[in-house]
């Protein structure tokens, strides 16, 4: 799967933080670069790149990187 620039930035941010971050912090960092962080995370989850509880991440969700590039 080829990642777009927003997806690459999000994955890199997770990698730089040991592959795990809470959504609130991840949203703050990525939200400064692009909008639609939840939609990007949903797509990455559907493609088996990240995992979190639920269908869409909530502010108390923990986002974990499960596939690296």
Secondary structure, DSSP 4 states (H G I P E B T S, - for coil): ----HHHHHHHHHHHHTTTEEEHHHHHHHHHTT-S-HHHHHHHHHHTTSEE-SSSS--TTPEEEE----
